[in-house]
């Protein structure tokens, strides 16, 4: 019996923060990472396009890489694609929502900051989360239009524009938040920089660990043993991008100890690996 597998899907590199959480919690689980960066960012796309691309790409990936759980590691996609995706596969699907509920449980002064994308900030489901789980809190919302692109560029080896980032975070200082929700899977990738810019924030909350726990539960429910796998075995069977492979992504993955056996761009029209980062 082989180790169980998980497919992680996002529009860019943000889902790698979720991938890392899953690896830390479930080190024997095989992973396949699929990014639709040809259509990045999803927040700029019509919902119908997001649904069609997510379902088509994931269905195509499953033909080559059978897995036991699918994780949609994108807030925008999770709000629109899950019903359709679940209708075309029997594989359990996990989505992601901003971690408003755990943030409300942590905040001492009842002032919470939400750092998200513009698309997430304006969607009605966010207000429903606040009404359901944080109605006694004041929520300060920052939906920055450039932050995910800055992070994509940072993963590619560029420097973060710290002065601009510092200015963007000013509303959290003014409102005196003690807890910040990282409402996009890109944002945990730069949490150290965020902490340095907001030293008075006590709690930083994202959905990665909760997704890892849910993934473990679903694997166990499906009868998939979590202890299989060789020590030191590769985490990533494949990392695939629908657009070009981002510059520097191989170095980034190696630094994280998550170098894939196969790294591909132009997927699925180009079914060839553009580089192999696995050691012999």
C-alpha positions in Angstrom: 0.0 0.0 0.0 1.4 3.4 -1.0 1.3 6.5 1.1 -1.9 8.7 0.7 -1.8 11.6 -1.6 -3.2 15.2 -1.5 -3.7 17.6 -4.4 -3.4 21.3 -3.5 -4.8 23.8 -5.9 -4.4 27.6 -6.0 -4.1 30.4 -8.6 -0.5 31.1 -7.6 2.1 30.2 -5.1 0.1 31.1 -2.0 -1.1 27.5 -1.5 2.5 26.5 -0.7 1.9 27.9 2.8 -0.9 25.3 3.1 1.3 22.6 1.6 3.9 23.3 4.2 1.4 23.0 7.0 0.2 19.7 5.6 3.7 18.4 5.4 4.5 19.4 8.9 1.4 17.7 10.2 1.5 14.7 7.8 5.1 14.2 6.7 4.4 10.9 5.0 1.6 12.2 2.7 2.5 12.7 -0.9 1.6 16.0 -2.4 0.8 17.3 -5.9 0.7 21.1 -6.3 -1.3 22.7 -9.1 -1.4 26.5 -9.7 -3.5 28.2 -12.4 -1.1 31.1 -12.7 -2.1 31.7 -16.3 -5.3 33.1 -14.9 -3.8 34.8 -11.8 -5.3 36.5 -9.8 -8.6 34.8 -9.5 -10.1 37.8 -7.8 -10.0 39.6 -11.2 -11.9 36.8 -13.0 -15.6 36.2 -13.5 -16.9 33.5 -11.2 -17.9 31.4 -14.2 -14.3 31.4 -15.4 -12.9 30.5 -12.0 -15.4 27.5 -11.7 -14.6 26.2 -15.2 -10.9 26.5 -14.9 -10.7 25.0 -11.4 -12.8 22.0 -12.3 -11.2 21.4 -15.7 -7.6 21.6 -14.4 -8.2 19.5 -11.3 -10.1 16.8 -13.2 -7.2 16.7 -15.7 -4.6 16.5 -12.9 -6.5 13.6 -11.2 -6.1 11.5 -14.3 -2.3 11.7 -14.0 -2.0 11.9 -10.2 -4.7 10.0 -8.3 -5.0 11.4 -4.8 -7.2 10.9 -1.7 -8.0 14.5 -0.8 -8.3 17.7 -2.8 -7.5 21.0 -1.1 -8.6 24.2 -2.8 -6.1 26.6 -1.2 -7.6 29.8 -2.6 -10.2 31.9 -0.8 -11.7 33.2 -4.0 -12.1 29.8 -5.6 -13.4 28.2 -2.4 -16.3 30.6 -2.3 -17.5 29.7 -5.7 -16.2 26.3 -6.9 -16.7 23.7 -4.2 -20.3 22.6 -5.1 -19.4 22.1 -8.7 -16.1 20.4 -7.9 -17.8 18.0 -5.4 -20.3 17.1 -8.1 -17.6 15.8 -10.5 -15.5 13.8 -8.1 -16.0 11.4 -5.1 -12.7 12.5 -3.6 -13.2 14.7 -0.5 -12.6 18.4 -1.1 -11.4 20.9 1.5 -11.8 24.6 1.0 -10.4 27.6 2.8 -12.1 30.6 4.5 -10.6 33.4 6.5 -9.9 32.3 10.1 -12.3 34.7 11.7 -13.6 32.3 14.3 -10.3 31.3 15.8 -9.2 34.9 15.8 -12.3 35.9 17.8 -11.3 33.3 20.3 -7.8 34.7 20.7 -8.4 38.5 20.7 -8.1 40.1 24.1 -9.2 43.6 23.1 -11.8 42.5 20.6 -10.1 44.4 17.8 -9.2 42.1 14.9 -7.5 43.0 11.6 -8.2 41.1 8.4 -5.5 41.2 5.8 -7.1 39.9 2.6 -7.5 40.4 -1.1 -10.0 43.0 -2.4 -12.2 40.1 -3.7 -12.3 38.5 -0.3 -13.0 41.8 1.6 -16.0 42.6 -0.6 -17.7 39.1 -0.7 -20.8 38.8 1.5 -19.6 35.5 3.0 -17.0 37.5 5.0 -19.6 39.5 6.7 -21.5 36.3 7.5 -18.4 34.9 9.2 -18.1 38.1 11.3 -21.8 38.0 12.2 -21.6 34.3 13.1 -18.3 34.2 15.0 -17.1 37.7 15.8 -20.1 39.9 16.4 -18.6 41.3 19.6 -15.4 42.3 17.8 -14.4 45.3 15.7 -13.0 44.1 12.4 -10.5 46.3 10.5 -10.2 45.2 6.9 -7.4 45.7 4.5 -7.9 44.4 1.0 -4.7 45.4 -0.7 -4.6 45.1 -4.5 -0.9 44.6 -4.9 0.1 42.4 -1.9 -0.3 39.0 -3.6 1.7 40.2 -6.6 4.5 41.4 -4.3 4.6 38.0 -2.7 4.7 36.2 -6.0 7.6 38.5 -7.0 9.3 37.8 -3.6 9.1 34.1 -4.1 10.8 34.7 -7.5 13.7 36.3 -5.7 12.8 40.0 -5.6 12.7 42.1 -2.4 9.5 43.0 -0.7 8.6 46.7 -1.0 8.7 47.1 2.8 8.0 50.8 2.9 4.9 50.4 0.8 3.9 47.4 2.9 4.4 49.3 6.1 2.1 52.1 4.8 -0.5 49.6 3.8 -0.7 48.2 7.3 -1.2 51.6 9.0 -5.0 51.0 9.5 -4.2 48.2 11.9 -2.0 50.4 14.0 -4.6 53.2 14.0 -7.3 50.7 15.1 -5.1 49.0 17.7 -5.8 45.5 16.6 -4.2 42.7 18.7 -5.0 39.9 16.3 -4.5 39.7 12.6 -6.2 37.2 10.3 -4.1 36.3 7.2 -7.1 36.0 4.9 -5.2 34.8 1.8 -2.9 31.8 1.6 -0.1 33.9 0.1 0.2 36.0 3.3 1.7 33.4 5.7 4.7 33.2 3.3 5.7 36.6 4.6 4.5 36.4 8.1 8.0 37.2 9.5 8.0 40.5 7.6 4.5 41.3 8.8 5.4 40.6 12.4 8.4 42.9 12.2 6.2 45.7 10.9 3.5 45.2 13.4 5.3 44.2 16.6 2.3 45.1 18.9 0.1 42.4 17.3 -0.2 39.5 19.7 -1.8 36.8 17.5 -1.4 35.9 13.9 -4.0 33.5 12.5 -4.3 31.7 9.2 -6.1 28.6 8.0 -3.1 26.4 7.3 -3.1 24.3 10.4 -6.9 23.8 10.3 -6.7 22.6 6.8 -4.0 20.2 7.7 -6.2 18.8 10.6 -9.2 18.5 8.3 -7.0 16.7 5.7 -5.8 14.3 8.3 -9.3 13.6 9.5 -10.5 12.9 5.9 -7.6 10.6 5.2 -8.3 8.6 8.4 -12.0 8.5 7.6 -11.1 7.1 4.2 -9.0 4.3 5.8 -5.7 5.7 4.6 -2.8 5.0 7.0 -0.9 8.2 7.8 2.3 6.5 8.9 3.5 5.2 5.6 6.4 6.6 3.7 10.1 6.4 3.8 12.1 8.8 6.0 13.5 11.5 3.8 11.2 10.6 0.9 10.2 13.5 -1.3 7.2 15.5 -0.3 6.1 16.7 -3.7 5.4 14.3 -6.5 4.8 17.2 -8.9 4.5 21.0 -8.9 2.6 22.2 -12.0 1.8 25.7 -13.3 -0.7 26.4 -16.1 1.4 29.4 -17.1 5.2 29.8 -17.0 7.1 28.3 -14.1 7.8 31.3 -11.8 11.4 32.4 -11.7 13.2 31.1 -8.6 10.5 28.7 -7.6 12.9 25.7 -7.7 15.2 27.5 -5.2 12.3 28.5 -3.0 11.0 24.9 -2.9 14.5 23.5 -2.2 14.9 26.0 0.7 11.7 24.7 2.2 12.8 21.1 1.8 9.9 20.5 -0.7 11.7 20.1 -4.0 9.4 18.2 -6.4 10.2 15.1 -8.5 8.6 17.1 -11.4 8.3 20.8 -12.0 6.2 21.8 -15.1 5.0 24.9 -16.8 2.4 25.4 -19.5 0.4 22.6 -17.9 -1.5 20.6 -19.2 -0.9 21.6 -22.8 2.8 21.0 -22.2 3.1 17.6 -20.5 6.8 17.8 -20.2 8.8 18.7 -17.1 10.7 21.9 -17.6 13.1 21.1 -14.8 13.7 18.3 -12.3 14.8 19.3 -8.9 14.9 15.9 -7.3 18.2 14.5 -6.3 19.2 11.2 -7.8 
